[in-house]
Amino acid sequence: MSRIFRAIIMGPPGSGKGTISSRIVAAFNLNHLSSGDLLRSQIQQKTEAGLHAKKFIDEGGLVPDDVMVKLISGELHKMSSSWLLDGFPRTVAQAEALSADQDIDSVVNLDVPFEVIIQRLEGRWLHPGSGRVYNLEWNPPKEPFKDDETGEPLIQRDDDKPATVKARLQAYEKLTRPVLDFYRSKGILKEFQGTESNKIWPHVESYLSTLLPKSS
């Protein structure tokens, strides 16, 4: 493309955002920018923004909006090709600052019912030694709650326990709903409802195909 295409993907934890993002990146040759990855990279490189952010993280607090905006904007200004931003913005203040700095072309939101996400994550178990992930519903271990290769017991991450998942989803809803409304008011929000990534993806692909050329 002669012009940089700037897109954002949003969706609650467990909505399949990682799966859909990887497919978008592969299908349309976009750079995938994860705010979490960028933050870790900046801290590792000991940049000014990274060290500033690390101070808040070390104290157990949230990185302030202005620090995150500076960090993300600095990285985006280095980009010379189209990108997909994941994990940012999380607040309206961040969204406003990003829009003042970048012309956002499209915001893709994955609208997956919370009860589906809770059920999906509740069934996710992993082998801590290897990181192998199982799902009791669609990818169960051969022996219940045992790793296929080692026979060692599987564990469930605290983040995947129903009470924790519900709290995370409620926090996401409270924080993110105004951000979605912000982009909706700009006419660039496109929402995709569904319960499975494989069923949502064709609709996302069809929509983006009207805006972007497919990878050759």
C-alpha positions as CSV (number, residue, x, y, z in Angstrom):
1,M,0.0,0.0,0.0
2,S,1.2,3.5,-0.6
3,R,-0.4,4.7,2.6
4,I,0.0,3.2,6.1
5,F,-3.2,1.5,7.4
6,R,-3.7,1.9,11.1
7,A,-5.9,-0.5,12.9
8,I,-6.8,-1.5,16.5
9,I,-8.1,-4.8,17.7
10,M,-10.1,-5.0,21.0
11,G,-11.8,-7.7,22.9
12,P,-12.1,-9.1,26.4
13,P,-9.6,-11.6,27.9
14,G,-10.3,-15.0,26.4
15,S,-12.2,-13.6,23.4
16,G,-9.7,-15.1,20.9
17,K,-8.0,-11.8,20.2
18,G,-4.6,-13.5,19.9
19,T,-5.9,-16.0,17.3
20,I,-7.8,-13.3,15.2
21,S,-4.8,-11.0,15.4
22,S,-2.4,-13.6,14.1
23,R,-4.8,-14.3,11.2
24,I,-5.2,-10.6,10.3
25,V,-1.4,-10.1,10.4
26,A,-0.8,-13.1,8.1
27,A,-3.7,-12.4,5.7
28,F,-3.0,-8.7,5.3
29,N,0.7,-8.4,5.9
30,L,0.3,-6.0,8.9
31,N,2.8,-5.5,11.7
32,H,1.3,-6.7,15.0
33,L,2.1,-4.3,17.9
34,S,1.2,-5.6,21.4
35,S,1.3,-2.9,24.1
36,G,2.5,-5.6,26.6
37,D,5.3,-6.7,24.3
38,L,6.3,-3.0,23.6
39,L,6.3,-2.2,27.3
40,R,8.5,-5.2,28.2
41,S,10.9,-4.3,25.3
42,Q,11.2,-0.7,26.4
43,I,11.9,-1.8,29.9
44,Q,14.5,-4.3,28.8
45,Q,16.2,-1.7,26.5
46,K,16.1,0.8,29.5
47,T,14.7,3.6,27.4
48,E,13.5,6.8,29.1
49,A,9.8,5.8,28.7
50,G,10.6,2.2,29.7
51,L,12.4,3.2,32.9
52,H,9.6,5.6,33.8
53,A,7.0,2.8,33.3
54,K,9.0,0.3,35.3
55,K,8.9,2.6,38.3
56,F,5.2,2.3,38.5
57,I,5.1,-1.4,37.8
58,D,7.7,-2.1,40.5
59,E,5.5,-0.2,43.0
60,G,2.5,-2.4,42.0
61,G,0.6,0.4,40.3
62,L,-0.8,1.0,36.8
63,V,1.3,2.8,34.3
64,P,-0.2,6.3,33.9
65,D,-2.0,7.2,30.7
66,D,0.6,9.9,29.7
67,V,3.5,7.4,30.1
68,M,1.8,4.7,28.1
69,V,0.8,7.2,25.4
70,K,4.4,8.4,25.1
71,L,5.7,4.9,25.0
72,I,3.3,3.6,22.3
73,S,3.4,6.8,20.2
74,G,7.2,6.7,20.1
75,E,7.1,3.2,18.7
76,L,4.3,3.9,16.2
77,H,6.2,6.8,14.8
78,K,9.0,4.4,13.8
79,M,6.6,2.3,11.7
80,S,6.9,2.7,8.0
81,S,4.2,0.1,7.1
82,S,0.7,-0.7,8.1
83,W,0.0,-2.0,11.6
84,L,-2.5,-3.6,14.0
85,L,-2.3,-2.4,17.6
86,D,-3.3,-4.8,20.4
87,G,-3.9,-4.0,24.1
88,F,-4.0,-0.2,23.7
89,P,-5.8,2.1,24.3
90,R,-7.4,0.9,27.5
91,T,-8.9,4.3,28.6
92,V,-10.7,7.1,26.9
93,A,-7.8,9.5,27.7
94,Q,-5.4,7.1,25.9
95,A,-7.8,6.8,23.0
96,E,-8.1,10.6,22.7
97,A,-4.3,11.0,22.8
98,L,-3.7,8.3,20.2
99,S,-6.3,9.9,17.9
100,A,-4.6,13.3,18.2
101,D,-1.3,11.7,17.2
102,Q,-2.4,9.1,14.6
103,D,-5.3,8.8,12.1
104,I,-6.9,5.5,13.0
105,D,-8.6,3.8,10.1
106,S,-10.5,1.0,11.8
107,V,-11.2,-0.5,15.2
108,V,-12.2,-4.2,15.3
109,N,-14.0,-5.3,18.4
110,L,-14.6,-9.0,19.2
111,D,-17.9,-9.2,21.1
112,V,-17.9,-12.7,22.7
113,P,-20.5,-13.4,25.4
114,F,-18.9,-13.4,28.9
115,E,-20.5,-16.7,29.8
116,V,-18.8,-18.3,26.8
117,I,-15.4,-16.9,27.9
118,I,-15.8,-18.1,31.4
119,Q,-16.7,-21.6,30.3
120,R,-13.8,-21.6,27.8
121,L,-11.2,-20.4,30.3
122,E,-12.6,-22.6,33.1
123,G,-11.7,-25.6,30.9
124,R,-8.1,-24.5,30.2
125,W,-5.4,-26.5,32.1
126,L,-1.7,-26.5,31.5
127,H,1.5,-28.5,32.1
128,P,3.7,-26.1,34.0
129,G,7.0,-27.8,32.9
130,S,6.4,-27.4,29.2
131,G,3.7,-24.9,28.9
132,R,1.5,-27.4,27.0
133,V,-2.1,-26.2,27.1
134,Y,-5.2,-28.4,27.2
135,N,-8.9,-27.7,27.1
136,L,-11.2,-30.2,28.8
137,E,-13.9,-29.6,26.1
138,W,-12.1,-29.5,22.8
139,N,-8.5,-30.6,23.4
140,P,-8.6,-32.8,26.5
141,P,-5.6,-34.8,27.8
142,K,-5.6,-38.6,27.2
143,E,-5.8,-39.1,31.0
144,P,-7.9,-36.6,33.0
145,F,-5.7,-33.8,34.4
146,K,-2.5,-35.5,33.4
147,D,0.1,-34.3,30.8
148,D,0.1,-36.6,27.7
149,E,3.9,-36.8,27.4
150,T,5.1,-36.8,31.0
151,G,2.0,-38.0,33.0
152,E,2.6,-35.1,35.4
153,P,-0.4,-33.3,36.9
154,L,-1.9,-30.3,35.1
155,I,-2.6,-27.1,36.8
156,Q,-5.1,-24.3,36.3
157,R,-3.7,-20.8,36.4
158,D,-5.3,-18.5,38.9
159,D,-6.2,-16.2,36.0
160,D,-8.4,-19.0,34.5
161,K,-10.4,-19.7,37.7
162,P,-14.0,-18.7,37.3
163,A,-14.1,-16.1,40.1
164,T,-10.9,-14.4,38.7
165,V,-12.1,-14.6,35.1
166,K,-15.4,-13.0,36.1
167,A,-13.7,-10.2,38.0
168,R,-11.3,-9.5,35.0
169,L,-14.2,-9.4,32.6
170,Q,-16.1,-7.0,34.8
171,A,-13.1,-4.7,35.1
172,Y,-12.6,-4.9,31.3
173,E,-16.2,-4.0,30.7
174,K,-16.1,-1.0,33.1
175,L,-12.8,0.3,31.6
176,T,-13.3,-0.4,27.9
177,R,-17.0,0.3,27.3
178,P,-16.3,4.1,27.1
179,V,-13.4,3.4,24.7
180,L,-15.7,1.5,22.4
181,D,-18.2,4.3,22.6
182,F,-15.5,6.8,21.7
183,Y,-14.6,4.9,18.5
184,R,-18.2,4.3,17.7
185,S,-18.9,8.0,17.8
186,K,-16.1,8.4,15.2
187,G,-17.7,5.9,12.9
188,I,-14.6,3.6,12.8
189,L,-15.7,0.8,15.2
190,K,-16.7,-2.5,13.6
191,E,-18.0,-5.2,16.0
192,F,-18.1,-8.9,15.4
193,Q,-20.3,-11.1,17.5
194,G,-19.8,-14.8,18.0
195,T,-18.7,-17.6,20.2
196,E,-15.8,-19.2,18.2
197,S,-12.8,-17.7,16.5
198,N,-13.3,-19.9,13.5
199,K,-16.8,-18.6,13.0
200,I,-15.9,-14.9,13.6
201,W,-12.8,-14.9,11.4
202,P,-14.5,-15.1,8.0
203,H,-16.5,-12.0,8.8
204,V,-13.4,-10.1,10.0
205,E,-11.5,-11.2,6.9
206,S,-14.4,-10.2,4.6
207,Y,-14.6,-6.7,6.2
208,L,-10.9,-6.0,6.1
209,S,-10.7,-7.2,2.5
210,T,-12.8,-4.1,1.6
211,L,-10.1,-1.9,3.2
212,L,-6.9,-3.7,2.6
213,P,-5.2,-5.8,-0.1
214,K,-4.6,-9.5,0.8
215,S,-1.1,-10.8,1.2
216,S,0.3,-12.4,-1.9
